Structure formats: structure tokens, C-alpha cells
Amino acid sequence: MKRFVTPILALALFVVALVAIPLPRTDAQAGLISSLYTRMQRNQQTLKSLSADISMDKYNSQIRDSDKFYGTVKYIPVGGKSAFVRLEWTSPQHEILAVANGAYVFYRPRLGQAIYGNTSQVKSAKDNDVLALLNMSTTQLKTRFNDLQDVREENLWGGVATTHFKAVPKNAASYNYIEVWVDASGMPVQTKMVEKNNDSTTVRLTNVSKNQTIDKGIFELKLDSNVKKVKG
């Protein structure tokens, strides 16, 4: 299950950014934070679907090196635990994670193997807190995180203008903090999770297309009978 953590983690970091994170006001940054809150709230309320290219950089602080992953993601938000997600890595290896109605299928073509399970039952001692963000409500987010820190304007590579903020969990977690970069439309286009050992995972969305029709059939993987099925 260790390799399964990689695509699930990217998915978790992606989806947490799509949730309307509560933005506390401060006297010094009241205008910036208020604008950020309004944009994120509007984006969440109007987002019906999303398609984008996705990249992930997993940095190992001990050896000062990174593993890089590239692929595509398609997302349809649905209330509760019923969101539809298809995360397909094309490099360095072909892997597909499909999530629908709280169930997932993780297909590894090179191994001829598909792992099936329920998202609520995914367990990983290292990443469990991040996975919990998949379906976290606004009330839960307010309970989990302290007031936002380091709220500022920042341009990402490619000239994308964003507002950046840092969120630190109130209680003990497997990571130190997460960072989020939100574009002018209120769409979170980059997230970064920094672990306690200073390893980090950065996920970036590019070529974002919102509110286009997505065939829900792509979230149901139709696999050959010779694919080995494993219960997750």
C-alpha cells in the first residue's frame, strides 16, 4: 500500500484546497483577507466541475532531492463524501486513481493490479491527517486550523498572480503546516504540505478548465478480466 499513498496524497492536497477554508480577519490585512475569502467562497459556490493538468513534487530534505510526477485530474464536487475524482499520472509511471461515491479504484497497469476500497477506510499513519481533509466541512476546518499566517500576494512561475496563505493545525498532526496559493478567480492552484522532518509535497494545477461537461463514466474504470483485484 506504500505506493498507493502517493496518488491519494496528491488528491488530498488538491481537494482540501477546493474547500472553503475560513479566513480570519486581522487589522493589518483585513482588506486582503476579506478579498481572498470572497473569491474562494464564490469559486466554491460556482464550481461545478474542474479539469486540469497536475504536477507533484515530493521533496526529501535528507538527501535534498525531489521526485516529480505529472498527469491530469478531473473533479466533480458533490455533497458529503460523494465527490467524483479521476487522477491519472502519466509520468514517471502510468497510474490511475478513480473516486466516486466514497469508493476508490487504484489501477497500476504495469503490475496488472487494481486496488479497490472505501475512502473512509484508507489508513496511513504518516498521511492520515491529510487524508482526513478530503471531506472536511467548514466547521471541521475551523476546529482543525489556527488563524491563517503569511497572507500575501505572490506570482507563481508562468506569471500566475495568486494570494498565498499558511495554515497550521491546532492539534497534533503528522505535518507541520500547509500552504495554499489562490488565483484571481478564487481557485486554489497550488498547495504545499510540510512534514515534521521538513520533507514536503507540492501540488500544482495548470491549464485549469472549470464548469465544462465531464462524462461521469470516466470515474468508473472498466478493467480487463485478467487484472488482479486487491481489496485495499
C-alpha positions as CSV (number, residue, x, y, z in Angstrom):
1,M,0.0,0.0,0.0
2,K,3.0,2.3,0.2
3,R,2.8,3.3,-3.4
4,F,-0.9,3.9,-3.0
5,V,-0.1,6.8,-0.7
6,T,1.5,8.9,-3.5
7,P,-1.6,9.5,-5.7
8,I,-4.0,9.6,-2.7
9,L,-1.8,12.2,-1.1
10,A,-1.9,14.4,-4.2
11,L,-5.6,14.0,-4.3
12,A,-6.0,15.0,-0.7
13,L,-3.9,18.1,-1.1
14,F,-5.9,19.1,-4.1
15,V,-9.3,18.6,-2.6
16,V,-8.5,20.3,0.6
17,A,-7.8,23.5,-1.3
18,L,-11.2,23.3,-3.0
19,V,-13.0,23.5,0.4
20,A,-13.9,27.0,1.6
21,I,-11.3,27.4,4.3
22,P,-12.4,30.0,6.9
23,L,-10.3,33.2,6.7
24,P,-10.0,35.2,9.9
25,R,-9.7,38.9,9.7
26,T,-6.8,40.9,11.1
27,D,-6.5,44.7,11.3
28,A,-3.3,44.7,9.2
29,Q,-4.6,42.5,6.4
30,A,-8.3,42.9,6.7
31,G,-8.8,44.0,3.0
32,L,-6.6,41.3,1.5
33,I,-8.1,38.5,3.6
34,S,-11.6,39.8,3.0
35,S,-11.0,39.7,-0.7
36,L,-9.4,36.3,-0.5
37,Y,-12.4,34.9,1.4
38,T,-14.9,36.4,-1.1
39,R,-13.0,34.9,-4.1
40,M,-12.7,31.5,-2.5
41,Q,-16.3,31.4,-1.4
42,R,-17.5,32.4,-4.8
43,N,-15.3,29.8,-6.5
44,Q,-16.6,27.1,-4.3
45,Q,-20.2,28.0,-4.8
46,T,-19.9,28.2,-8.6
47,L,-17.6,25.3,-9.2
48,K,-19.5,22.5,-10.9
49,S,-16.5,20.7,-12.5
50,L,-12.8,21.0,-13.0
51,S,-10.2,19.6,-15.4
52,A,-6.5,20.4,-15.2
53,D,-3.0,19.3,-15.6
54,I,-1.4,18.4,-12.3
55,S,2.2,18.1,-11.2
56,M,3.5,17.0,-7.9
57,D,7.0,17.5,-6.3
58,K,7.9,15.3,-3.4
59,Y,11.0,16.8,-1.7
60,N,13.2,14.7,0.6
61,S,15.0,17.1,2.9
62,Q,17.6,14.5,4.0
63,I,19.0,13.9,0.5
64,R,17.9,17.2,-0.9
65,D,16.3,15.7,-3.9
66,S,12.8,15.5,-5.4
67,D,10.6,13.0,-7.1
68,K,8.4,14.6,-9.7
69,F,5.0,13.4,-11.0
70,Y,2.9,14.7,-13.9
71,G,-0.6,13.9,-15.0
72,T,-4.2,15.1,-15.2
73,V,-7.1,15.5,-12.8
74,K,-10.9,15.7,-13.3
75,Y,-13.2,16.6,-10.5
76,I,-16.9,17.0,-9.9
77,P,-17.9,18.2,-6.4
78,V,-20.8,16.5,-4.8
79,G,-22.2,17.0,-1.2
80,G,-20.9,14.8,1.6
81,K,-18.5,12.0,0.6
82,S,-19.8,11.6,-3.0
83,A,-17.3,13.7,-5.0
84,F,-16.1,12.3,-8.3
85,V,-12.3,12.4,-8.9
86,R,-10.1,10.9,-11.6
87,L,-6.4,11.4,-11.0
88,E,-4.2,9.9,-13.8
89,W,-0.4,10.0,-13.5
90,T,1.4,9.7,-16.9
91,S,4.9,10.3,-15.6
92,P,7.1,8.7,-14.3
93,Q,4.7,5.8,-14.4
94,H,1.1,5.3,-15.6
95,E,-1.3,5.1,-12.6
96,I,-5.0,5.9,-12.3
97,L,-7.0,6.7,-9.2
98,A,-10.8,6.9,-9.7
99,V,-13.0,8.0,-6.8
100,A,-16.8,8.0,-6.9
101,N,-19.4,8.0,-4.2
102,G,-16.9,7.3,-1.5
103,A,-15.3,4.3,-3.2
104,Y,-11.9,4.3,-5.0
105,V,-10.1,2.1,-7.6
106,F,-6.3,2.5,-7.9
107,Y,-5.1,0.9,-11.1
108,R,-1.4,0.1,-11.8
109,P,-1.2,-1.1,-15.4
110,R,2.4,-2.2,-15.2
111,L,1.6,-4.6,-12.5
112,G,-1.8,-5.6,-13.9
113,Q,-3.3,-4.8,-10.5
114,A,-6.2,-2.8,-9.2
115,I,-6.8,-1.9,-5.5
116,Y,-10.4,-1.4,-4.5
117,G,-11.7,0.2,-1.3
118,N,-13.6,2.9,0.5
119,T,-12.0,6.3,1.0
120,S,-13.1,6.4,4.6
121,Q,-11.1,3.3,5.3
122,V,-7.8,4.4,3.8
123,K,-5.2,4.2,6.6
124,S,-1.7,5.6,6.7
125,A,0.0,6.5,10.0
126,K,2.0,9.2,8.1
127,D,-0.6,10.8,6.0
128,N,-3.9,10.1,7.8
129,D,-4.4,13.8,8.9
130,V,-4.0,15.0,5.3
131,L,-6.4,12.3,4.0
132,A,-9.0,13.5,6.5
133,L,-9.1,16.8,4.6
134,L,-10.8,15.1,1.7
135,N,-14.3,15.6,3.0
136,M,-13.8,18.0,5.9
137,S,-16.6,20.5,6.5
138,T,-16.0,24.2,7.1
139,T,-16.8,23.7,10.8
140,Q,-14.2,21.0,11.0
141,L,-11.7,23.2,9.3
142,K,-12.3,26.0,11.8
143,T,-11.7,23.4,14.5
144,R,-8.5,22.0,12.9
145,F,-6.6,25.1,11.9
146,N,-5.3,28.2,13.7
147,D,-5.7,31.7,12.2
148,L,-4.0,31.9,8.8
149,Q,-0.5,33.2,8.6
150,D,1.8,34.8,6.0
151,V,-1.1,36.1,3.9
152,R,0.4,37.9,0.9
153,E,0.3,38.4,-2.9
154,E,2.7,36.2,-4.9
155,N,3.3,35.4,-8.5
156,L,3.9,31.7,-9.3
157,W,6.0,30.6,-12.3
158,G,4.2,31.2,-15.5
159,G,3.2,34.6,-14.3
160,V,0.1,33.4,-12.4
161,A,-0.9,36.1,-9.8
162,T,-2.0,34.5,-6.5
163,T,-2.7,35.2,-2.9
164,H,-0.7,32.9,-0.6
165,F,-1.5,31.8,2.9
166,K,-0.2,29.3,5.5
167,A,-2.4,27.2,7.8
168,V,-1.1,25.4,10.9
169,P,-3.2,22.7,12.6
170,K,-4.3,23.5,16.1
171,N,-3.8,20.0,17.4
172,A,-1.1,17.3,16.9
173,A,-0.9,16.3,13.2
174,S,1.5,14.3,11.0
175,Y,2.6,17.5,9.3
176,N,3.7,21.0,10.4
177,Y,1.6,23.1,8.1
178,I,0.1,23.5,4.7
179,E,0.4,26.4,2.3
180,V,-2.1,27.4,-0.4
181,W,-1.9,29.7,-3.4
182,V,-5.2,31.1,-4.7
183,D,-5.6,32.7,-8.1
184,A,-7.7,35.8,-9.0
185,S,-10.8,33.7,-9.6
186,G,-10.6,32.1,-6.1
187,M,-9.3,28.8,-7.4
188,P,-6.5,27.2,-5.3
189,V,-3.9,26.4,-7.9
190,Q,-1.0,25.2,-5.7
191,T,-0.7,23.5,-2.3
192,K,2.3,22.6,-0.2
193,M,2.4,20.3,2.8
194,V,5.5,20.5,5.0
195,E,6.1,17.5,7.3
196,K,7.7,17.5,10.7
197,N,11.0,16.2,9.2
198,N,10.9,19.1,6.7
199,D,10.0,16.8,3.7
200,S,7.4,18.5,1.6
201,T,4.8,17.7,-1.1
202,T,3.9,20.5,-3.6
203,V,0.9,20.0,-5.9
204,R,0.3,22.5,-8.8
205,L,-2.7,22.8,-11.2
206,T,-2.2,24.3,-14.6
207,N,-4.4,24.7,-17.7
208,V,-7.4,24.8,-15.5
209,S,-10.8,24.5,-17.1
210,K,-13.9,25.0,-14.9
211,N,-17.6,24.1,-15.3
212,Q,-17.2,22.1,-18.5
213,T,-19.3,19.0,-19.1
214,I,-17.5,15.8,-17.8
215,D,-18.8,12.4,-18.6
216,K,-19.2,10.6,-15.3
217,G,-18.4,7.4,-17.0
218,I,-14.7,8.2,-16.8
219,F,-14.8,7.8,-13.0
220,E,-15.7,4.1,-13.4
221,L,-12.7,2.1,-14.5
222,K,-13.6,-0.7,-16.9
223,L,-10.7,-3.2,-16.5
224,D,-9.9,-6.4,-18.3
225,S,-10.8,-9.6,-16.6
226,N,-7.1,-10.5,-16.3
227,V,-6.4,-7.5,-14.0
228,K,-5.7,-8.8,-10.4
229,K,-8.2,-7.2,-7.9
230,V,-6.9,-6.5,-4.4
231,K,-9.0,-5.2,-1.5
232,G,-7.5,-2.1,0.0
